[in-house]
Amino acid sequence: MDQFSQPAQARRGPLVARALAVLVLLGAALIGEPSHADPGDFQAMPGLWKIVMRNIDHGHAGKPEVQWHCVDEGPDPWTEFADLGVPGYTQCHRTDEHRSSTALAWSVSCPGLSSPGGRGRVNFDSAEHYTASISLKGQDVVQVEGSRYAACTSPKD
């Protein structure tokens, strides 16, 4: 007996089940909050990181400033990588954060910085390498590159 000789109701059952499954999956995807990823989903490796920062002045990169920093698996590891200063400003704060497992974007507000302030971004291209930047009025003012070198050997690293 081929599918055309089966009653219409017998053929409809599997189609209805598939349609319901698709609707359930779509509903689950829409209910989730993709802009606020769980810090536990963070894909960078903890350890000793070499961080190379360059201030950008009128489109020209300054001398690289190298920092070594031990990053652990704290409650929110993003704070370690997104802690970037804005040249010429102090007491700046991150707001309006949007996360995924490999990127973080945020707004920057600083006393004395005219509205709308600035934007920051960290992008991981692997668990051991990232690039980051801070921009004001659409122009980069800080560029950062970070590379993981080793495990941390003590809490004082």
C-alpha positions in Angstrom: 0.0 0.0 0.0 1.5 3.4 -1.0 1.1 6.7 0.8 -1.7 7.7 -1.6 -3.9 4.8 -0.6 -3.6 5.5 3.1 -6.3 7.5 4.8 -5.5 11.3 5.0 -5.6 11.1 8.8 -2.8 8.5 8.9 -0.6 10.7 6.8 -1.4 13.9 8.8 -0.2 12.5 12.2 3.6 12.7 11.6 3.3 16.1 9.9 1.4 17.5 12.9 4.1 16.1 15.3 6.9 17.7 13.2 5.1 21.0 13.1 4.6 21.0 16.9 8.3 20.2 17.4 9.4 23.1 15.2 7.1 25.5 17.1 8.4 24.4 20.4 12.0 24.9 19.3 11.2 28.3 17.9 9.4 29.3 21.1 12.4 28.3 23.2 14.7 30.3 21.0 12.6 33.4 21.2 12.1 33.2 25.0 15.9 33.1 25.7 17.9 36.2 26.3 20.8 36.1 23.8 22.1 39.6 24.9 23.0 38.4 28.4 25.0 35.1 28.1 25.7 33.2 31.2 29.2 34.0 32.5 29.6 30.2 32.8 29.5 30.0 29.0 32.5 32.2 28.7 35.0 30.6 26.3 38.3 32.2 27.3 40.9 30.1 29.2 42.1 31.3 32.6 45.8 31.8 33.1 48.6 34.3 32.5 47.7 36.7 29.7 50.0 39.2 27.9 48.0 42.3 27.1 49.3 44.8 24.5 47.5 48.2 24.7 47.9 51.1 22.3 46.4 54.5 22.7 45.2 55.9 19.3 45.6 59.7 18.8 44.1 61.2 15.7 44.3 57.8 13.9 47.9 57.1 14.9 48.8 54.2 17.2 51.1 55.1 20.1 53.8 53.0 21.6 52.6 49.5 22.8 52.2 49.2 26.5 52.6 45.6 27.7 50.9 44.3 30.8 50.9 40.7 32.2 47.8 39.7 34.1 46.6 36.5 35.7 42.9 35.9 35.0 41.0 33.4 37.1 37.6 31.8 36.7 35.9 34.4 39.0 32.2 34.9 39.2 32.3 37.1 36.0 35.5 36.6 34.0 34.4 39.3 31.5 35.3 42.0 34.0 38.9 41.1 33.7 39.0 41.5 29.9 36.7 44.5 29.6 38.6 46.6 32.2 39.9 49.1 29.7 40.7 52.7 30.5 39.7 55.7 28.3 42.6 58.0 27.7 42.1 61.4 29.3 39.2 60.2 31.5 38.9 58.7 34.9 36.1 57.0 36.8 34.5 55.6 33.7 31.8 53.0 33.9 30.5 50.3 31.6 26.8 50.2 30.9 24.4 48.5 28.4 26.5 45.3 28.1 25.6 42.8 25.4 27.3 39.4 25.7 27.8 36.2 23.8 30.2 33.4 24.6 33.0 35.0 22.5 32.2 38.8 22.6 31.2 41.6 24.8 30.1 45.1 23.7 29.2 48.0 26.1 28.7 51.7 26.3 31.2 53.9 28.2 30.3 56.9 30.3 32.9 59.1 32.0 32.5 62.3 34.0 33.3 65.1 31.5 32.7 63.0 28.4 30.0 64.4 26.3 27.0 62.3 25.4 26.6 59.7 23.9 30.0 58.7 25.5 31.8 55.8 23.9 31.7 52.2 23.0 33.8 49.2 24.0 34.2 45.8 22.5 36.1 42.5 23.3 36.2 39.8 20.6 37.7 36.3 21.2 38.8 34.5 18.1 40.0 31.6 20.2 40.1 30.6 23.9 43.6 32.0 24.0 43.5 35.2 21.9 41.3 38.3 21.8 41.2 41.9 20.4 39.5 44.8 22.1 38.9 48.5 21.5 37.3 51.6 23.0 35.9 54.2 20.6 34.7 57.8 21.2 32.6 59.5 18.5 33.1 56.5 16.2 37.0 56.7 16.4 39.1 54.1 18.2 41.1 55.6 21.1 42.4 52.3 22.5 43.3 49.1 20.8 44.2 45.9 22.7 45.4 42.5 21.9 45.6 39.7 24.5 47.3 36.3 24.3 47.3 33.6 26.9 50.8 32.3 27.7 50.6 29.8 30.6 48.7 28.7 33.7 49.0 31.0 36.7 51.4 29.4 39.3 50.3 31.2 42.4 47.6 33.6 43.7 50.2 36.4 43.6 50.9 36.1 39.8 
